[in-house]
Amino acid sequence: MDATYLFAQNFKNIQFEDLSANVVEITKLQVLDYFAVALGGTSQAGVKELVELAVDWGGAPQSHILVYGHKLPVPNAAQINATIAHTLDFDDVHETAIMHPGVVAIPTALTLAEYLGGISGKEFITAVALGTDFICRLGLATRPGESIIPYGWHQTSLYGYITAAAVAGRLLGLSEEEIVNAIGIAYHQSAGNAQCVKDGALTKRLGPGFAVKAGITSALMAQKGITGARNVLEGDAGFYKVYHDNKYSREALVGELGTRFEGKDVTIKPYPCCRGIHPFVDATLKIVKEHRVAAENVDKIKLWCGPGTLNLLCAPIEIKTRPRNFVDSQFSAPWGVAAVIARGRAGLDEFTPAAIQSRDLLEMAGKIGPVEVDPSFEGAELEPGRVSITMKDGSVYTEQVDLPLGTPTNPLTFADCEIKFRDCIKHSVKPIPDANAAQLVKLIQELDMVKDVTALVGLVVVDS
């Protein structure tokens, strides 16, 4: 039996009571984090233009765009609600799967729940946990023992299509066969590559939105009786054959399915940049704090990275130290290091169009020489980062971080996530009233008690 059928059974049959308390709490963290990065993302480049297009297209008023307030057909609203959450590159991540699960599962479930009405917090948590588990397993199973980065896929987008279809199918109450069809219809549309990262293009932030729009559309088509491929994952022309030359682990894909949920290993990001940069940020923060490093006294900086990190985050050094645009800065380990030394932080204000033109950051980044590869870093779930700062008086400070803040063994708490939420919503395109923000945090903390999750949407919709 193709694994597609096993996942369809899982999406149909798993109930809230099957989730451990740990998975429930982590899912709540994911939801709070989603609202943080989504609301903060509403003011970012590409969003306003996408909203304008969607409003021009019009259609049935089914679900809201968060903050903006326009009510659109559910696939179009969901596309934007996913896009806004990926613009800051601050959304949750599964480090081993190299996957952003929340940006697919949560806007799919939230936008569709508003359309359907009456979806309880428990059902919402279950759908998000199942979607997180599905997309992460898909990534974990891909090319075991290899880094997926050199193959050029953007896995969140690539696997987001079929994940969104399955999440939507669950909430629509589709049968197992209909969920299989929804996954099959979505597979026919699946795409997503990383060239946008290389070129610093806005399509990087649009990928999850494309996936969510198509996934919901696929589930609605399946509900109408349209059929899709059935042997989606393991067929002769299935996902792993077509995209990955049949290099996958079935055990990683379906082992302990329904009892082990990959949400347990999701990381909530403390910094708004690619997760691979975070070891370098933490290492630099440690040096700066322990040795009271003053920016004006720094002579030169050296970095060591793993082979998988080099081309994505550290080379070419000319672009990584002088970003062509803010997307480049979000994928530059040298930029993250320079931000911490120059300003003592790597926050939202350090990864903006204005930041990449700031003299203090550019001068500090210019002190970073060619990055060296440490072969011993290869094979780690998240490759370590090593930073060495040489001062003008000859002092040298070096730190290496293997497990940065936010990993499951060094996690952010709910209180930490609330601080992140408060920081992010300052960047919302329209202000969110303090009372609404406080009520939203409270509802998410008690999400399993909420009768209808549409209440969450109402707190962050500003009428157009």
C-alpha positions, -999 to 999 in steps of 0.1 A, spaced: 0 0 0 13 34 -10 21 56 20 -4 81 7 -32 58 20 -16 55 54 -15 93 57 -51 97 45 -62 72 72 -42 92 98 -58 125 87 -92 110 88 -90 90 121 -67 107 146 -85 126 173 -74 153 198 -72 127 225 -45 108 205 -22 138 209 2 139 239 1 170 262 35 179 249 24 180 213 -7 201 222 15 226 240 40 228 212 11 233 187 -1 262 207 34 277 206 33 273 168 0 291 166 11 320 187 43 322 166 23 321 134 3 351 145 35 369 155 53 365 122 21 369 101 10 402 116 46 415 115 48 403 79 18 423 67 40 454 61 67 436 41 75 440 4 53 420 -20 23 417 4 5 449 -5 9 441 -42 -5 406 -37 -34 419 -17 -42 444 -44 -43 417 -70 -65 394 -49 -89 423 -42 -90 431 -79 -99 395 -87 -127 396 -62 -150 366 -57 -171 352 -29 -165 368 5 -156 336 24 -125 343 46 -105 373 58 -70 384 50 -55 390 84 -51 427 94 -61 440 59 -97 430 65 -107 421 29 -129 390 26 -121 368 -3 -126 333 -17 -109 310 8 -80 298 -15 -70 334 -22 -73 346 14 -53 316 25 -26 323 -1 -20 357 15 -23 345 51 5 320 43 26 345 24 26 371 52 39 345 77 70 337 56 81 372 46 103 378 77 119 344 76 110 342 112 85 313 111 89 280 129 112 253 115 119 216 118 157 216 116 163 180 106 135 180 80 147 214 68 110 225 68 88 253 79 56 234 89 35 261 106 34 284 76 16 257 56 -5 239 82 -17 269 103 -30 294 76 -46 264 58 -65 254 89 -72 290 101 -86 303 68 -106 272 61 -120 272 97 -133 307 93 -150 296 60 -166 266 76 -174 280 110 -178 260 142 -143 245 142 -133 240 178 -99 247 192 -93 209 198 -101 201 161 -79 230 150 -50 218 171 -54 183 158 -54 194 121 -23 216 127 -5 188 145 -13 163 117 -2 188 90 30 195 109 37 158 113 30 151 76 52 178 61 80 171 85 79 133 78 81 141 40 112 161 46 128 136 70 123 108 46 140 126 17 176 115 8 185 101 42 221 108 52 224 136 26 219 173 27 189 183 5 203 218 0 225 211 -30 196 196 -49 179 230 -52 144 223 -38 126 246 -14 110 218 6 84 239 24 68 248 -9 74 215 -26 57 194 1 34 222 12 9 215 -17 0 180 -6 2 189 31 -23 218 27 -46 195 7 -46 169 35 -52 195 63 -80 210 43 -94 175 36 -95 168 74 -114 200 82 -138 195 53 -146 160 66 -136 142 35 -135 104 34 -101 86 32 -106 81 -5 -114 118 -10 -83 128 10 -62 106 -12 -77 123 -42 -70 157 -27 -34 148 -22 -32 135 -58 -47 167 -72 -22 187 -52 7 165 -63 0 174 -99 7 211 -90 37 206 -66 67 228 -71 93 249 -53 129 257 -59 156 276 -41 169 297 -70 148 326 -55 172 325 -25 202 327 -48 188 356 -67 173 374 -37 138 373 -52 105 379 -35 92 346 -47 110 330 -17 83 344 6 55 335 -18 62 298 -20 41 286 10 12 308 -3 12 291 -37 12 257 -19 -16 266 5 -38 281 -22 -34 250 -44 -38 226 -15 -72 240 -4 -83 242 -40 -74 205 -44 -94 195 -14 -124 214 -26 -121 197 -60 -119 163 -43 -150 172 -23 -168 177 -57 -157 143 -69 -127 151 -90 -100 124 -88 -63 126 -85 -33 103 -86 -35 77 -58 1 63 -55 14 98 -49 44 91 -27 57 57 -38 43 51 -72 63 46 -104 58 83 -111 53 93 -75 69 120 -55 101 102 -44 107 88 -79 102 120 -98 117 145 -75 143 125 -55 153 95 -77 136 71 -52 161 80 -25 140 80 6 134 61 39 100 45 43 107 41 80 113 78 84 81 84 64 56 62 82 74 47 113 52 51 144 26 70 123 -2 81 145 17 77 178 48 99 172 42 134 161 71 155 146 57 187 162 77 177 192 109 187 173 97 220 159 119 250 167 105 285 173 130 310 159 145 337 181 160 356 151 144 367 118 167 350 94 175 315 80 178 290 109 213 281 97 225 316 107 214 312 143 245 292 155 267 321 143 244 347 160 245 329 193 282 324 191 287 361 184 263 372 211 283 351 236 316 367 226 302 402 226 285 398 261 313 379 278 342 401 266 322 434 263 333 438 227 330 473 214 324 476 176 350 503 171 377 481 185 371 451 162 399 445 136 387 414 117 363 385 119 365 349 107 338 323 103 338 285 99 308 267 86 297 232 74 298 223 37 260 224 35 259 259 49 286 274 26 268 281 -6 234 289 10 246 313 38 282 321 34 291 324 -3 298 344 -24 313 365 3 309 397 -17 271 393 -17 268 380 18 287 410 32 271 436 9 235 423 3 219 433 -29 185 433 -12 171 424 22 164 388 11 201 384 7 206 396 43 181 370 56 203 343 41 237 356 52 256 343 82 282 371 79 254 397 80 239 381 112 274 382 128 280 418 117 246 429 131 254 415 166 288 431 168 276 465 154 243 467 173 243 440 199 213 422 184 200 405 153 164 416 153 138 427 128 154 461 122 187 444 111 171 426 81 153 454 62 159 474 30 171 503 52 195 480 72 214 468 42 223 504 34 233 512 70 270 523 73 275 506 107 264 472 94 282 474 61 315 485 77 313 456 102 304 431 75 333 443 55 357 430 82 346 394 76 370 376 54 366 344 33 346 318 52 363 284 58 346 250 57 351 227 87 344 192 73 336 180 108 304 200 108 290 179 80 261 155 89 248 175 118 210 181 118 218 218 120 254 225 110 274 243 138 288 278 135 322 290 147 331 327 150 364 343 158 368 380 165 402 396 164 405 430 183 428 459 174 448 451 205 455 416 192 431 398 215 412 369 198 378 356 210 364 324 195 331 306 201 314 276 185 277 269 189 262 235 179 227 238 193 214 274 192 185 289 212 152 276 200 161 240 195 139 214 212 167 209 238 170 247 243 135 259 235 117 292 237 89 292 263 54 305 258 65 337 276 94 340 252 70 336 223 47 363 237 76 387 238 84 378 202 47 384 194 46 418 210 78 428 190 65 415 157 31 432 159 48 466 161 56 460 124 20 453 114 7 473 84 -22 485 106 -20 487 144 -35 459 165 -52 473 197 -35 462 229 -67 447 242 -70 425 211 -34 414 213 -38 404 249 -70 385 242 -54 367 213 -26 355 235 -50 343 261 -72 324 236 -42 307 221 -29 297 256 -64 281 262 -69 270 226 -81 236 235 -111 253 253 -121 276 224 -155 267 209 -149 284 175 -114 295 163 -130 322 141 -127 342 173 -90 344 168 -94 359 133 -118 385 145 -92 400 169 -67 407 141 -89 418 113 -90 455 106 -120 463 83 -110 476 49 
